[in-house]
Amino acid sequence: MWSGHNRWSKIKHDKGKNDAAKSKERTVLVLAVIRASKDGGPDPKINPTLAYAINNAKKSQVSKEAIEKAIAKGQGKSLSGAPLDNVLIEAMLPYGVAAIMEGQTENKNRILADVKMIVQRAGGALTPTAFSFEKKGKIWFKQHESIGVDEAMDEAIEAGAEEIISDHGQLVVETAPELLSSVAHRLQSALGLEVERSQIMYDPREETLARLDESQATELQPVLDQLEELDDLQEVYINAIT
């Protein structure tokens, strides 16, 4: 009897883990649609990145309404066409981890209350943390078999890039926020590279990094998951490393 009970508990627990994993996967896919719409426009016929993101979302059974809402959100609008307000929320999480959250919403008070509840339940607080981050532009280029860091370095420096690296064969370029578009355009034109994604983001400053051990990181992860699952938040930046 107890053995059966324990087995049922394990099945329910595993199902919960699987459901959580699927939920997180769908959140990531919806964010990809939002970013693609924002970067290349809302029409998948002329925005191949958006078409690809929509196809991936559909394969994972993201609803049609959620996809349409994500496309509209990428254009700064609600599904009804009403404009959305941009929000930036700063918080200090457990273990001295600073966080900045960006989003778009029809109701600023609602998203602020939702974030505050999650953060306070974890033992954190809403407080200024922008000093822990530096605003940067970042461009991810699609892989090109004949162009790596060495081939792109001179052109990137001339364009004003601050850093260029290879991430599993993919070129990633960092710039000042105001140079994001011009650097992307120059490298596309001069080298025939194709932008996969570009973004203005908050990069943690080296001197402010919070170093977590494995148990601390494990404890913090559910808090981050809850924040990332909020529909009105598109980005959650933290200054923690393990």
C-alpha positions in Angstrom: 0.0 0.0 0.0 2.7 2.5 1.0 4.8 1.4 -2.0 1.9 2.2 -4.3 1.4 5.6 -2.6 5.1 6.4 -3.0 5.1 5.4 -6.6 2.1 7.7 -7.2 3.8 10.6 -5.5 6.8 10.1 -7.7 4.7 10.0 -10.9 2.9 13.2 -9.9 6.2 14.8 -9.1 7.7 13.8 -12.4 4.6 15.0 -14.2 5.0 18.4 -12.5 8.6 18.6 -13.6 7.6 17.8 -17.2 4.8 20.3 -17.1 7.2 23.0 -15.8 9.7 22.2 -18.5 7.1 22.4 -21.2 5.9 25.7 -19.8 9.4 27.1 -19.8 10.0 25.9 -23.3 6.8 27.7 -24.5 7.8 30.9 -22.7 11.2 30.8 -24.6 9.4 30.2 -27.9 6.9 33.0 -27.4 9.9 35.4 -26.5 11.5 34.3 -29.8 8.4 35.4 -31.7 8.3 38.7 -29.8 11.9 39.5 -30.6 11.6 38.4 -34.3 8.5 40.7 -34.7 10.3 43.6 -33.0 13.5 43.2 -35.1 12.1 42.4 -38.6 8.4 43.4 -38.6 5.1 41.5 -38.1 4.8 39.9 -41.5 6.3 36.4 -41.6 6.2 36.5 -45.4 8.9 39.1 -45.5 10.5 38.3 -42.1 12.1 34.8 -42.3 13.2 34.9 -38.7 9.6 35.5 -37.6 8.4 32.7 -39.8 11.0 30.3 -38.3 10.0 31.4 -34.7 6.3 30.9 -35.5 6.9 27.5 -36.9 8.9 26.4 -33.8 6.1 27.7 -31.6 3.4 25.8 -33.5 5.5 22.6 -33.3 5.4 22.9 -29.5 1.7 23.5 -29.5 1.8 27.2 -28.5 -1.7 28.5 -29.2 -2.6 30.6 -32.2 -3.8 33.4 -29.8 -0.5 33.4 -27.9 1.5 33.6 -31.2 -0.7 36.5 -32.5 -0.3 38.3 -29.1 3.5 37.8 -29.2 3.6 39.3 -32.8 1.6 42.3 -31.7 3.7 42.7 -28.5 6.8 42.8 -30.7 5.2 45.9 -32.3 4.5 47.5 -29.0 0.8 46.8 -29.2 -1.8 44.6 -27.5 -3.8 42.0 -29.5 -6.6 44.7 -29.8 -4.1 47.1 -31.3 -3.9 49.4 -28.2 -0.3 50.6 -27.5 1.6 49.0 -24.6 3.6 50.8 -22.0 7.3 49.9 -21.5 8.3 48.9 -17.9 11.6 48.6 -16.2 11.7 47.0 -12.8 14.8 46.7 -10.5 15.1 44.3 -7.6 17.5 42.7 -5.3 17.0 38.9 -5.0 18.4 36.5 -2.4 22.2 36.1 -2.0 22.8 39.7 -3.2 21.7 39.0 -6.8 20.7 42.2 -8.6 18.0 42.0 -11.2 16.6 44.2 -13.9 13.4 43.2 -15.7 12.0 44.7 -18.9 8.6 44.3 -20.4 5.6 45.7 -22.1 2.1 45.9 -20.5 -1.4 47.3 -20.7 -1.4 47.6 -16.9 1.8 48.8 -15.1 0.3 48.5 -11.6 -0.6 44.8 -12.3 2.9 43.7 -13.5 4.6 45.7 -10.7 2.4 44.0 -8.1 3.1 40.5 -9.6 6.8 41.1 -9.6 6.8 42.5 -6.1 4.9 39.5 -4.8 7.4 37.0 -6.3 10.4 38.9 -5.2 9.2 39.5 -1.6 8.1 35.9 -1.2 11.7 34.9 -2.0 13.1 37.3 0.6 14.1 40.0 -1.9 12.9 43.6 -2.4 12.2 46.1 -5.2 15.1 48.5 -5.1 17.5 50.3 -7.5 20.0 48.0 -9.1 20.9 49.7 -12.4 24.3 50.6 -11.1 25.2 46.9 -11.2 24.7 46.8 -15.0 25.9 48.4 -18.2 23.6 48.9 -21.1 24.9 47.4 -24.3 23.9 46.5 -27.8 24.4 42.9 -28.9 24.1 41.3 -32.3 24.0 37.6 -33.1 24.9 36.8 -36.7 23.9 33.6 -38.4 26.7 31.2 -39.0 28.8 31.8 -42.1 31.2 29.0 -43.1 34.0 31.3 -44.3 33.8 34.2 -41.9 34.9 33.9 -38.3 36.2 36.4 -35.7 39.6 36.9 -37.6 37.8 37.7 -40.9 35.3 40.1 -39.3 37.5 41.7 -36.7 38.9 44.7 -38.7 35.5 45.6 -40.2 33.8 45.3 -36.7 36.4 47.6 -35.1 36.0 50.1 -37.9 32.2 50.1 -37.5 32.6 50.9 -33.8 32.1 47.4 -32.2 33.4 47.0 -28.6 33.9 43.2 -28.7 33.5 40.3 -31.2 33.5 36.7 -30.1 32.6 33.3 -31.5 29.9 31.3 -29.6 29.8 27.8 -31.0 30.8 29.1 -34.4 28.3 32.0 -34.3 29.6 35.5 -34.4 28.4 37.7 -31.5 29.2 41.4 -31.6 28.9 43.9 -28.7 28.4 47.6 -29.3 27.3 50.8 -27.6 23.5 50.9 -27.7 23.3 53.8 -30.1 25.6 52.0 -32.6 23.6 48.8 -32.7 21.9 49.4 -36.0 24.8 50.9 -37.8 27.2 48.2 -36.8 24.8 45.5 -37.8 24.1 47.2 -41.2 27.9 47.6 -41.9 28.8 44.0 -41.2 25.9 42.8 -43.3 26.8 45.0 -46.2 30.6 44.6 -46.1 30.8 40.9 -45.2 27.5 39.4 -46.4 26.6 38.4 -42.9 23.0 37.9 -41.9 21.6 39.1 -38.5 19.8 36.4 -36.5 18.9 38.6 -33.6 19.9 42.0 -32.2 19.1 43.4 -28.8 19.8 46.2 -26.4 20.5 44.5 -23.1 21.8 45.0 -19.5 25.2 43.4 -19.0 26.4 42.9 -15.4 29.5 44.9 -14.4 32.4 42.6 -13.5 33.0 44.3 -10.1 29.3 43.7 -9.0 29.0 40.0 -9.9 27.4 37.8 -7.3 29.1 34.4 -7.2 26.7 31.6 -6.1 27.5 28.0 -5.1 25.4 25.2 -6.6 22.9 25.0 -3.8 22.3 28.8 -3.9 21.8 28.7 -7.7 19.4 25.8 -7.3 17.4 27.8 -4.7 17.3 30.9 -6.8 16.2 29.2 -10.1 12.5 28.8 -9.2 12.3 32.6 -8.5 13.8 33.3 -11.9 11.4 30.8 -13.5 8.4 32.6 -12.0 9.5 36.0 -13.2 10.3 34.7 -16.7 6.8 33.1 -16.9 5.0 36.5 -16.4 3.4 37.4 -19.7 4.3 41.1 -19.5 8.0 40.5 -18.9 10.3 39.9 -21.9 13.7 40.0 -20.3 15.1 39.2 -16.9 18.8 40.2 -16.3 20.8 39.2 -13.3 24.4 39.7 -12.2 24.9 36.2 -10.8 27.4 33.5 -11.9 28.2 30.0 -10.5 
